[in-house]
Amino acid sequence: MAVEKFGKGQPVTRREDVRFLTGQGHYVDDGGPAGSLIAFVLRSQVAHGVITALAMDDARSAKGVHLIVTAQTLLQAGVEIAMDSNVVTNRDGSEGAAPLRPVLAQDRVRFVGEPVAVVIAETLDQARDAAELIHIEIDDLPAKLDLCDGGETIHDVAPDNRAFDWGMGDEAATRAAFDEAAHTVSLQVADNRVIANAMEPRGCHADWDGARLHFAFGGQGVWGMKDRLAKAFQLEPAQVHVTIPDVGGGFGMKAMPYPEYYAVAHAARVLGRPVRWMSDRGEAMQSDNAGRDLTSRAELAFDETGRITAYRVHSRINLGAYNGLMGQPIQTQLFSRVLTGCYDVQAVWMQAEGFYTNTTQVDAYRGAGRPEAIYVLERAMDRAARELDIDPWRLRQRNFIPADRFPYTSATGETYDVGDFHAVLSEAAKRADRAGFAARRAADAARGLLRGQGLCYYIESILGDPSEGAKVAFHEDGTVSIYVGTQSNGQGHETVYARFLSDQTGIPQDRIRVVQGDSDLIQQGGGTGGSRSVTTQSHATLAVVGTMVAAFTPYLAERMGVEIADVAFDGETFRAPGSNLTPTLIEAADMARADGRSDLLQHEARATLPGRSFPNGAHVAEVVVDPDTGVVRVDRYTVVDDFGNMINPLLAQGQVHGGVAQGIGQAITEHVVYDADGQLLTASFMDYALPRADDVPMIGFTSCPVPSTANPMGMKGCGEAGTVGSMAAVANAVQDALWDCGVRQADMPFTPMRVWDLLKNEPAAADQ
């Protein structure tokens, strides 16, 4: 199908919002089976130590208690559950460390919040009360918190607490380019740790009927959890049924398995009764996978004209106490996907070292590696512009990959299919009123305020399984179901999938029901994550539409009395010369049902994307800083994106707004803090500041599309783009505001105290 067919997307409001906004959503804590027992998790209050006593007799005999699950009870039941993870290959060819992470602490605790025991009781209050009767003694060990070799060993397989030492690129060629460079620029930047804080915390419930396990949870896909539960409890896959109801936000944090899920499933099997667990906000902040948390030194080499000749990055990454499922690959393989951004540079070297610390594990958070990579690069580009005395916009333009060089293979092996970065940046300059910035800055200066403008030009790569399936079923009542392999976490999938199927078939949108999150109804799927959902699922929908049309065509040819080759489908009806029949797909299905052709009432197809798409765009932030208080206010924000053809521009804009808000949050309000003993000091919203409405300005959004050639729709995934571009835009704006005050190193988060301190102390240091 021609790309142009999908370039006419119209904004459609989200139909699922009616039930969400009227309290009719059905989340995991709304749907537990009647008579469910309640689980409460006893967590370590010590960051690092050896468990010397764990006495539970009083707790087991407490009112309402049915079971207490510990590492020991799991082992006694023959259940050896270790959380799985992916590791990278080190520079020397060895594998990254893969220490055992037990579901429940086994002899030792390694972070505050690590689950030690799970109490199952009739009520939550009874479970909590019983947990207080558990006698636990822990001999404290020193907490390891820094990102360097040494300290108290956390895992025997990583004696220096080093998890991996990974590299990519040509180190020798990059070194030679730096040696020959006319100019070099170096900058170290910190990418602070954040907590995902989805609107709905994690939760699950499990039920065992003696032969089959039903497990429901708030997640990002059912199939990985189904496979893991079957393996953990030595069940056949057919004995495990996993479902996901409505989900109130995931952002990568809910894509992974967690210890509580296995403990709840085990309890349901042992007791023969349904068991429920729901996290509260405090334990979520302690135990949910965190995001970011790395420090990188970026170095750029330039020739005498200001063109980049080489790029070098060295990152130190905090993995937390254990490997997350994707903790190691995120800041290595996924970071490297967009290492060189939109710039034409082929001599590159990236080194990444990962370290274990006595903190919660770090894993995927919106963007997963790409925001981190772009943040480092775009901060370095801004610093280079200052040191080379070149306008930061012009420096980027000078180094952009030209539009006539696509498809372009980056130094790290990624093939960017299309792009016109110059056109996007030019549009951004207009939309952001760059020409008026000097006047705005002068007006603020007259009021004793500092104004700065920051630019980030980003590119990202959609990730995840490039294959997806779709199934369409016609029902007797005239409705149609489309079964999808992705999983909405609040992005508007029900609207966009129903609308896309309607556009391709003529089936009225209000007759289409989107079915997701059920491993019995959908046998395979890639879930949500990596900005993949709409691209892969729409591609699969096109495939199933083709399958439907091909299946109905010979049947209708016979009914019409024409040759098969004469039957055509125009996107709404079937037609053939010489026949007055012009049935829609629903009418064709009704005819088939009446004729006993049940084989025509359900159709399936799978499709694999021919390549990844690369969304890109320019973010322009303007901030105002009050030097007397250190308060940073994001005053103006402009985004010009190239998302290719947008299936629903309104939903794309919403994704950008949400992503920008999360980026602004990390830049100016959010920051995870541990004390020297590994105690989390930001474990509530009293101490951890999510961005409020007045922290986020109105966001200007404009599309400047270059249709992708990597899929038939010409679209580029947009789910994480807002976060990828926003952090550096805001950080560069703050640095711009503070530069003339002598501040040469400004790192996130730009909280009032940090900014005030920079203004009071950093200028003096800079002058020495």
C-alpha positions, 0 to 999 in steps of 0.5 A: 500500500502506498505511503500516501494512504496513511498521511491523512490522519485526523485527530480523534478523541480517546474513546476509553477516556469516558470510562477512565474519567467516570470511574469505570476503569477496571484496574488490577485492584478492582478485579480480584476474585471474591474471597481473596486473601491479602498479601503484605510484604515485609521488606528490609529496613537495612541496605546491606547486611547478613540475616542472622535470625528470622523467627515467625512462630508468633506471626504464623499464629496471629489472627487471620494468617494463612501462610508466610512465604520466605526463601526457605519455604520456597526452597522446601516446596521445591520452588527455586525462583531466581529473577532473570536478567540480560547481560552484556559482553565485556570488552575482553569477551567475557560475560557481564556479571549475573549474580543470583537475585532470589525472589525473597532475601536469602541469608543477606539483604542488599537494599532497603525495600528488598522483600524478605517475607510475604504474609498472607492473611484474611485482611490487610490489617491482619497481614500488617499486624502479623508482619510486625511480629516477625523477629528479624535480626540483621548484622549490618554491613557497610553500604556501597553507594559510589560508582567505582571499584571497591567497597564492601562486596555485594556479590561474590561474582563481582568482587570489586562490585563491577558488573561489566566493562563494555565498549563499542566503536573503534578506540584506536581510530577515535584516539587518532582523530582526537590527536589530530583535532584542531579543537577538543571539548570535554564535559562531564554530566550527571543523569540523576536517578528518578522513580517512575511513579506511575499513577497506579502502583504495581499489583497482582492477584492469583488463583489456582483451581487445582489444575490451572493458574490464573495470574492478573497483574498491571504490566506491559505484556502477558506472554513473558510473565506466562512463560516465567510462571510456567517455568518457575512452578514447573507447569505446562504453558497451557496451565498458566493463564495471564491477564492484564486489565486497565493499567494506570501507567507503566513507562518501562517500570512495569515491563519486568517481573517482580518478586511479589508476583511469584510469591503471590502465585506460590501462595495461591497454589499452596492455599488453593485460594485466591490471593491479592497484593497491591503496593502502596506508594511508599513501598513502590518508591523503595522497590520499583525499578528506578531510572537513569542514574549514570555519570558520563564524560563526553568528548568531541573533536572538531576540525578547524571549520567546526565539523565533528571528527570524533566522539568519545563517551565514558559512562559509569552506571549504577545498576543498583543491588542486582541486575534488572531485566534490561539494566545492563543493555540499556546503558550500553546497547540501547544507549549506543543506538543513537550515540551519534544523534543526528550528526555525521561522525564516524570515528566513535568510541563508547565505554560503559562500566556498570557497578552494583550498589546497595540501592534499588535496581535500575532498569527501563524508564521512558526512553530506556537508553536513548534519553541518556545518550541524547542528553550527554551528546546535546549537553556536549554540543552546547558546551562545544558551541560556547568554547568554539564561539559558534552559535549552538544552532549553527554548530548543529546545522553544520554537523547534521547528516544531509538529507541526501545522505539517507539511508545513512548508516551510523558509526554504531551500525544503525541505518537511519532510513530518512530525515530532514533535520535542517527543515525541522530545525528551521521550523523550530526557530520560527515556532519558538520565536528565536528572533525575539529571545534577546528582547525577552532576555533583556526584559527579564534582566531589567527585573533582576531575573535570568533567562536562558534558552536551550536547544536539543535536537534528538533522534530515537529508535523504536525498539522491541519485537519488530513482529506483531500479530492481529486477529479479527473476529466477526460476531453475530450482533454485527460487532467486530473484535480485533485482538492485539499483541500490544498492551495499553498502559494508558496511551489510547490504543483502543482509539487508535487501533479501532480507528485504523481498522475502520479506516482500512475496512470501512467497519464503523469504529463504534462496532469495533472492540479492541481485545488485549492482555489475555494469554488465552485469547492472544497466543503471542505478542510483544507488549508495549515498550520502546515506542513500538506499539502503534507501528507494529500493531498497525502493520499487523492490522494491514496484514490481517486486512489483506488476509480477510480480503483474500479470504472473502474474495473467492466466496463473494465471487461465487455469490456474485457470479463473477470471476475471482479476479473481477472482485475488488475491495475499495476499502469499504465495499467489495465490487465486481463488474456485472454484479449489483452486490456491493457488500461491506465486510460486515455484510459479507460476514453475515452472508458467510454465517448464513451460508455456514461458512464459519471459516470466514468469521475469524482471520489472523495474520502476523507481520514483521517490520522491514526496519526500525523507524527513527523519530527526530525533532527539535525541542526548544526550552526557555527558562527564567531563573530567580537568582535570589531564590534559585527557583527555575521556571520553564516559561516557554516550550516548543517542539517540532517533531518528525514523526512521519505520517501520524495515524492520530495526531491528537494522540501523538501530541498527548504522548509528546506532552506527557514525555516532556512533562517527565523530562521537565520533572527530572530536570527541575524537581525529581531526584532520588536521594540515599543517605550514607547508610543506604536509607532512601530519603525521598520515599514519599511525595513529601520528599520526592517532587513530581512536576505539578501543573505550574511547573509545565508551561503550554507546549507548542507542538508542530509536525514536520514529517518525512514519511518513514520508509521502514514501514508501509504506513510511513510512521515513526513511533512517538511514545518516548520522543518527548522525554528523549528531547526534553531533558537536554533542552531544559538543562541547556536552557538553565546553563545558558541562563547561568553562564554569564554569572560564571556558572560553568557546570550545571547538572540536573536536577535544578532545584532551588537550593542547587541553583542558588548554591551554584550562583553563590559558590560556582562563579568564585570557583570558576574565576580561580 
